[in-house]
Amino acid sequence: MNPKLQPIYDAVLNGDLESAKKGVQSAIDADISADEILQDGLIFPMNKVGELFEKQEYFVPEMLVAARAMQGGLAILKPKLVASGVKPIGTVVMGTVKGDLHDIGKNLVTMMLEGAGFSVVDIGVDQGPEKFVEAAKASGAQIVGLSALLTTTMPGMKDIIEAFAKAGMRSQVKVMIGGAPVTDAYAKQIGADAYAADASSAARVAKTLI
């Protein structure tokens, strides 16, 4: 790794937002390529954060601050990424299903996906099937992520999958589901393509779907 990228790596790993932003700006000023800054300075430490979470050395608060630091750096890098034509590895539409107002899990998954190099269209909470279909159509997303934190809102996931089938788009998008009451067995039961148990595994699972 370029030594000038080490401060960004460290800042993301430690959840230091201001240092991450300063580090990205310094790397840009030093003429390091946007792709190198993205891969080594932002994606690489987020992969490490995911590993630490799975080993139970990091927990949700550490993941959140690391992801925020990564997003702060990414916001500064974005214009340079666009200008140099660096493409995201895929596009994901993320949202919480109708009747469910929980967003912490969804937001964390969104940040981890961005940290893995995806472009994410976050449509928010309490969203019905038509919103997911519209967003996927407009963005050309390859993956749709559905979140539910209540057993009463879980059936909304099946409605969304059926809406994609009705719109003739089911073969074009992979549907990934998650949330506290959701299980792999439920994913198979409703015809989802994948299940993610937490934000860290969501990024890894998403990569296998594209």
SVG drawing of the C-alpha trace seen along z (x, -y; Angstrom):
<svg xmlns="http://www.w3.org/2000/svg" viewBox="-48 -19 53 42">
<polyline fill="none" stroke="black" stroke-width="0.4" points="0.0,0.0 1.1,-3.5 2.3,-5.0 0.2,-8.1 -2.9,-5.9 -2.1,-4.4 -3.6,-7.4 -6.9,-6.8 -6.8,-3.1 -6.2,-3.8 -8.8,-6.5 -11.5,-4.2 -10.5,-1.3 -10.6,-3.6 -13.8,-5.4 -12.1,-8.8 -14.3,-10.8 -12.2,-14.0 -8.9,-12.1 -10.5,-10.0 -11.6,-13.1 -8.3,-14.9 -6.4,-11.7 -8.5,-11.4 -7.9,-15.1 -4.1,-14.7 -4.1,-11.6 -5.9,-13.5 -3.5,-16.4 -0.6,-14.0 -2.0,-12.8 -2.8,-9.2 -5.3,-7.7 -9.0,-7.7 -9.2,-3.9 -6.1,-3.3 -7.5,-5.6 -10.9,-3.8 -9.5,-0.3 -6.6,-0.6 -7.8,-3.5 -11.5,-2.8 -12.6,0.6 -9.6,2.5 -10.2,1.2 -14.0,1.9 -13.2,5.5 -11.0,5.6 -13.9,4.1 -16.2,6.9 -13.6,9.5 -13.3,8.0 -17.1,8.0 -17.3,11.6 -14.6,12.5 -16.6,10.5 -13.7,8.1 -15.9,5.3 -19.6,4.7 -22.3,2.6 -21.1,-0.7 -17.6,-0.2 -18.9,0.8 -21.1,-2.3 -18.3,-4.7 -16.0,-3.0 -18.6,-3.1 -19.3,-6.8 -15.6,-7.5 -15.5,-5.6 -18.5,-7.5 -16.9,-10.8 -13.8,-10.0 -15.9,-8.6 -17.9,-11.9 -14.7,-13.8 -13.4,-11.1 -16.6,-10.8 -16.0,-13.7 -12.6,-12.3 -14.0,-8.8 -16.6,-10.1 -14.1,-12.2 -11.7,-9.3 -14.5,-6.9 -14.2,-4.5 -17.4,-2.4 -19.0,-0.8 -19.0,3.0 -22.8,3.0 -25.9,1.1 -28.2,2.1 -31.6,0.7 -32.0,0.9 -35.2,0.3 -37.2,1.3 -40.6,2.9 -44.1,1.4 -45.2,0.8 -41.7,1.0 -40.0,-2.1 -36.7,-0.6 -33.6,-1.9 -30.5,-1.3 -29.8,2.2 -30.7,0.9 -28.4,-2.1 -25.5,0.1 -26.0,2.5 -26.0,-0.5 -22.7,-1.8 -21.1,1.7 -22.2,2.1 -20.7,-1.3 -17.6,-0.3 -17.4,2.8 -17.6,0.7 -21.3,0.8 -23.5,-2.1 -26.5,-2.1 -30.0,-3.6 -31.5,-3.9 -35.3,-4.4 -35.8,-4.6 -38.3,-2.9 -42.0,-1.9 -41.8,-1.3 -44.3,0.8 -43.5,3.0 -44.1,0.3 -41.3,-1.9 -38.8,1.0 -39.7,1.8 -39.5,-1.9 -36.1,-2.4 -34.7,0.8 -36.0,-0.2 -34.7,-3.8 -31.2,-2.8 -30.7,0.4 -29.9,2.2 -28.7,5.8 -29.6,6.4 -32.6,5.4 -32.1,5.5 -35.2,5.8 -35.1,5.2 -37.7,6.1 -37.4,5.9 -40.9,7.0 -42.5,10.4 -45.7,8.6 -43.9,6.8 -42.0,9.8 -44.8,10.9 -44.2,7.6 -41.0,9.2 -42.9,11.8 -45.2,9.1 -42.1,7.2 -40.7,10.4 -44.1,11.0 -44.2,7.4 -40.9,7.8 -42.3,11.0 -45.4,9.1 -43.3,6.3 -41.3,8.9 -38.1,8.0 -37.6,10.9 -34.8,12.4 -33.0,9.1 -32.6,8.6 -31.4,10.7 -33.3,10.2 -31.4,10.3 -33.3,10.1 -32.4,9.6 -33.5,8.3 -33.8,9.6 -36.7,12.1 -35.7,13.1 -34.0,16.5 -32.4,18.3 -35.3,20.8 -37.7,17.8 -35.7,16.5 -36.0,19.9 -39.7,20.1 -40.6,16.8 -38.2,17.3 -35.5,14.7 -32.1,15.2 -30.1,14.7 -30.2,14.1 -27.7,12.0 -27.6,12.4 -25.9,9.0 -24.3,6.0 -20.9,7.5 -22.2,10.7 -24.6,8.6 -21.6,7.0 -20.0,10.4 -23.3,12.0 -24.0,9.1 -20.6,9.7 -21.6,13.3 -24.8,12.2 -23.3,10.1"/>
</svg>
